[in-house]
């Protein structure tokens, strides 16, 4: 482990599920790299692994949907983080609806945001998508699922 790993291992970010729709395909994955990135105008950024099917669909998408989860919604985290869309239709196992721009919105999420993709930024093994919020909504309240609560989920896709 390098010294910088000591820093990164102290982080415990909120987890979210990001969904992408393009060319008749839907994809979604569990994401730990996301954040509000501007106040005025409001912007949100999510980082998708280049090894992930969701990234491949998101490259052609016009918007993405970001879904916050509570610890009680760990089953969604397991599905979207522990399965790969290369082998499983994740959307056949959840309630979802079409949102703005054709985005796939998970109806049971604690909160959701659909945003137009303004910029894509290569960050190494992940690409950042900066979103301009179009529409959002709330679901069940409570604390959010954090990385520490998602660590036991075996990834559906290898990191590289």
For each residue, the residues with C-beta under 8 A, 3 or more apart:
1: 5 6 9
2: 5 6
3: 6 7
4: 7 8
5: 1 2 8 9
6: 1 2 3 9 10
7: 3 4 10 11
8: 4 5 11
9: 1 5 6
10: 6 7
11: 7 8 147
12: 146 147 148
13: 32 33 34 35 146 147
14: 34 68 144 145 146
15: 30 31 32 69 77 81 144 145 146 147 149 150
16: 30 31 34 46 66 67 68 69
17: 28 29 30 31 66 67 69 76 77 80 106 109
18: 28 29 31 34 46 48 54 58 64 65 66 67
19: 26 27 28 54 64 65 67 96 103 104 105 106
20: 26 27 28 54 57 58 61 64 65 103 104
21: 25 26 27 57 61 101 102 103 104
22: 25 57 58 59 60 61 62
23: 57 60
24:
25: 21 22 57
26: 19 20 21 57 85 91 104
27: 19 20 21 52 53 54 56 57 58 85
28: 17 18 19 20 54 80 85 90 91 104 106
29: 17 18 48 49 52 53 54 80 81 85 156 157
30: 15 16 17 77 80 81 82 150 153
31: 15 16 17 18 34 46 47 48 66
32: 13 15 147 150
33: 13 46 47 126 128
34: 13 14 16 18 31 44 45 46 47 66
35: 13 44 45
36: 39 42 43 44 45
37: 43 44 45 130
38: 41 42 43
39: 36 42
40:
41: 38 132
42: 36 38 39 132 133
43: 36 37 38 118 130 131 132 133
44: 34 35 36 37 66 113 115 130 131 133
45: 34 35 36 37 128 129 130 131
46: 16 18 31 33 34 64 66 128 129 131
47: 31 33 34 123 126 127 128 129
48: 18 29 31 52 54 55 58 126 127 129
49: 29 52 55 125 126 157 159
50: 55 125 126 127
51: 55 125 157 158 159 160
52: 27 29 48 49 55 56 157
53: 27 29 56 57 84 85 86 157
54: 18 19 20 27 28 29 48 57 58 85
55: 48 49 50 51 52 58 59 127
56: 27 52 53 59
57: 20 21 22 23 25 26 27 53 54 60 61
58: 18 20 22 27 48 54 55 61 64 117 129
59: 22 55 56 120
60: 22 23 57
61: 20 21 22 57 58 64 117
62: 22 101 102 116 117
63: 100 101 102 103 114 115 116 117 131 134
64: 18 19 20 46 58 61 103 114 115 117 129 131
65: 18 19 20 99 103 104 105 106 112 113 114
66: 16 17 18 31 34 44 46 112 113 114 115 131
67: 16 17 18 19 76 105 106 109 110 111 112
68: 14 16 109 110 111 112 144 145
69: 15 16 17 73 74 76 77 109 110 144 145
70: 73 110 140 141 142 143 144 145
71: 74 142 143 144 145 149
72: 140 142
73: 69 70 76 77 108 109 110 140 145
74: 69 71 77 78 145 149 150
75: 78 79
76: 17 67 69 73 79 80 94 106 108 109
77: 15 17 30 69 73 74 80 81 82 145 149 150 153
78: 74 75 81 82 83 153
79: 75 76 82 83 90 93 94
80: 17 28 29 30 76 77 83 90
81: 15 29 30 77 78 150 153 155 156
82: 30 77 78 79 153 154 155 156
83: 78 79 80 87 88 90 156
84: 53 87 88 156 157
85: 26 27 28 29 53 54 88 89 90
86: 53 157
87: 83 84 156
88: 83 84 85 93 156
89: 85 92 93
90: 28 79 80 83 85 93 94
91: 26 28 94 96 104
92: 89
93: 79 88 89 90
94: 76 79 90 91 106 108
95: 106 107 108
96: 19 91 104 105 106 107
97: 104 105 107
98: 102 103 104 105
99: 65 102 103 104 105 112 114 135
100: 63 103 114 134 135
101: 21 62 63 114 116 134
102: 21 62 63 98 99
103: 19 20 21 63 64 65 98 99 100 114
104: 19 20 21 26 28 65 91 96 97 98 99
105: 19 65 67 96 97 98 99 109 112 114 137
106: 17 19 28 65 67 76 94 95 96 109 112
107: 95 96 97 139
108: 73 76 94 95 139 140
109: 17 67 68 69 73 76 105 106 112 139
110: 67 68 69 70 73 138 139 140 141 142 144
111: 67 68 136 137 138 139
112: 65 66 67 68 99 105 106 109 136 137 139
113: 44 65 66 131 133 135 136
114: 63 64 65 66 99 100 101 103 105 133 134 135 136
115: 44 63 64 66 131 132 133 134
116: 62 63 101 131 132 134
117: 58 61 62 63 64 120 129 130 131
118: 43 130 131 132
119: 128 129 130
120: 59 117 127 128 129 130
121: 127 128 130
122: 127 128
123: 47 126 127 128
124:
125: 49 50 51 159 160
126: 33 47 48 49 50 123
127: 47 48 50 55 120 121 122 123
128: 33 45 46 47 119 120 121 122 123
129: 45 46 47 48 58 64 117 119 120
130: 37 43 44 45 117 118 119 120 121
131: 43 44 45 46 63 64 66 113 115 116 117 118
132: 41 42 43 115 116 118
133: 42 43 44 113 114 115 136
134: 63 100 101 114 115 116
135: 99 100 113 114
136: 111 112 113 114 133
137: 105 111 112
138: 110 111 141
139: 107 108 109 110 111 112
140: 70 72 73 108 110
141: 70 110 138
142: 70 71 72 110
143: 70 71
144: 14 15 68 69 70 71 110
145: 14 15 68 69 70 71 73 74 77 149 150
146: 12 13 14 15 149 150
147: 11 12 13 15 32 150 151
148: 12 151
149: 15 71 74 77 145 146
150: 15 30 32 74 77 81 145 146 147 153
151: 147 148
152:
153: 30 77 78 81 82 150
154: 82
155: 81 82 158 159
156: 29 81 82 83 84 87 88
157: 29 49 51 52 53 84 86
158: 51 155
159: 49 51 125 155
160: 51 125
